[in-house]
């Protein structure tokens, strides 16, 4: 049995490819990954509950009904990438921070580029909110889902921010 499953979710921000293992969510990608797409018919597969919970929570988020996620993560990356991704999860809903602010928080003010690279490799879009990271000059910077999507997500959060 393949320990990972991939499901294509249609959403208001376009197709999302949700990948999970028996341990948790491994990715929300904008493009299909090198795994077969699954119809989630094998409900006994241990990855299916993580995919279904992710889909439900993303739908709630996109409707402005959810500000925090509680899906178990099985994130794969280097130690540095994981530190950056952990920091991303601390950025409050509706707020932004810069690559430099993250570099400083991680103890190396000169690591902005490395932070940007790690941010760009974030496998769990939206839930690990790399869209909340912007350039020091206030411009959006980049985003794997495209700048219109990044702008949409930031505006969505601003609209529903408490």
C-alpha positions in Angstrom: 0.0 0.0 0.0 1.3 3.4 -0.9 1.7 5.3 2.3 0.8 8.7 0.7 -2.3 9.8 -1.1 -3.0 12.8 -3.3 -6.4 14.4 -3.8 -7.4 17.2 -6.2 -9.5 19.8 -4.4 -11.3 22.4 -6.4 -11.4 25.7 -4.6 -12.1 29.4 -5.1 -8.4 30.0 -5.5 -8.0 27.2 -8.1 -7.1 23.5 -7.9 -5.2 22.4 -4.8 -3.3 19.1 -4.6 -3.5 17.8 -1.1 -0.9 15.2 -0.2 -1.0 13.3 3.1 0.7 10.3 4.7 -0.4 8.0 7.5 1.2 10.6 9.9 -0.4 13.8 8.6 -0.6 16.4 5.9 2.5 16.6 3.7 1.5 19.3 1.3 -1.0 21.6 -0.3 0.4 22.2 -3.7 -0.7 24.4 -6.7 0.5 21.7 -9.1 0.1 17.9 -9.3 2.8 16.0 -7.5 4.5 12.9 -8.7 1.8 10.7 -7.2 -1.4 9.3 -8.6 -4.6 11.3 -8.0 -6.9 9.5 -5.7 -10.7 9.5 -5.4 -10.4 8.7 -1.7 -12.4 5.5 -2.2 -10.1 3.6 0.2 -11.5 5.2 3.3 -9.5 2.8 5.5 -6.2 4.2 4.2 -4.7 6.2 7.1 -4.0 9.3 5.0 -7.7 9.8 4.0 -8.8 11.4 7.3 -6.0 14.0 7.0 -7.0 14.8 3.5 -10.7 15.1 4.3 -10.0 17.3 7.4 -7.7 19.5 5.3 -10.3 19.9 2.6 -12.9 20.9 5.1 -10.7 23.4 6.9 -9.5 25.0 3.6 -13.1 25.4 2.5 -13.9 27.1 5.9 -10.9 29.3 5.6 -11.8 30.5 2.1 -15.3 31.4 3.3 -13.8 33.5 6.2 -15.1 31.0 8.8 -11.7 29.7 10.0 -8.6 31.5 11.1 -6.5 28.6 12.5 -5.9 25.1 11.4 -5.5 22.0 13.5 -4.5 19.3 10.9 -1.6 17.1 11.9 1.5 17.9 9.8 4.0 15.5 8.4 6.3 18.1 6.9 9.4 17.2 5.0 12.4 19.6 4.7 15.8 20.6 6.0 16.2 21.7 9.6 16.5 25.3 8.4 13.4 25.1 6.3 11.4 23.6 9.2 12.5 26.5 11.4 11.3 29.0 8.8 8.0 27.1 8.4 7.5 26.9 12.1 7.9 30.7 12.3 5.4 31.2 9.4 2.8 29.4 11.6 3.3 32.1 14.3 2.4 35.0 11.9 -1.1 36.0 13.1 -4.1 35.8 10.8 -4.5 39.0 8.9 -0.9 40.2 9.6 2.2 40.1 7.5 5.9 40.1 8.2 9.0 40.5 6.0 11.7 37.9 5.0 14.2 40.1 7.0 12.0 40.0 10.1 11.9 36.2 10.0 15.7 36.1 9.5 16.2 38.4 12.5 13.8 36.3 14.6 15.8 33.1 13.6 19.1 34.8 14.7 20.7 35.8 11.4 19.8 39.2 10.0 21.7 38.4 6.9 19.6 35.3 6.1 16.8 37.1 4.3 17.5 35.3 1.0 17.7 31.9 2.7 14.4 32.6 4.4 12.9 33.6 1.0 14.2 30.3 -0.5 12.8 28.3 2.3 9.5 30.2 2.2 9.3 29.4 -1.6 9.7 25.7 -0.9 7.0 25.6 1.7 5.0 22.5 0.8 1.9 23.3 2.8 0.4 26.4 1.2 -2.3 28.3 3.1 -2.0 26.3 6.3 1.7 27.2 6.7 1.0 30.8 5.7 3.8 31.7 3.4 1.4 34.2 1.7 1.8 36.4 4.8 5.5 37.0 4.1 6.2 40.2 2.1 9.3 42.2 1.1 10.7 44.8 3.5 9.5 47.5 1.1 5.9 46.4 1.4 5.7 44.7 -2.0 4.2 41.2 -2.2 7.4 39.4 -3.3 6.7 36.0 -4.8 4.2 33.2 -4.3 4.0 29.7 -5.7 0.2 30.2 -6.3 0.8 33.4 -8.1 0.7 37.0 -6.9 -3.1 37.4 -7.6 -3.7 34.4 -5.3 -1.4 35.9 -2.6 -3.2 39.2 -2.8 -6.6 37.4 -2.7 -5.5 35.5 0.5 -4.2 38.6 2.2 -7.3 40.6 1.4 -9.5 37.7 2.6 -7.8 37.7 5.9 -8.0 41.5 6.2 -11.7 41.3 5.6 -12.3 38.8 8.3 -9.6 39.8 10.8 -11.0 40.5 14.3 
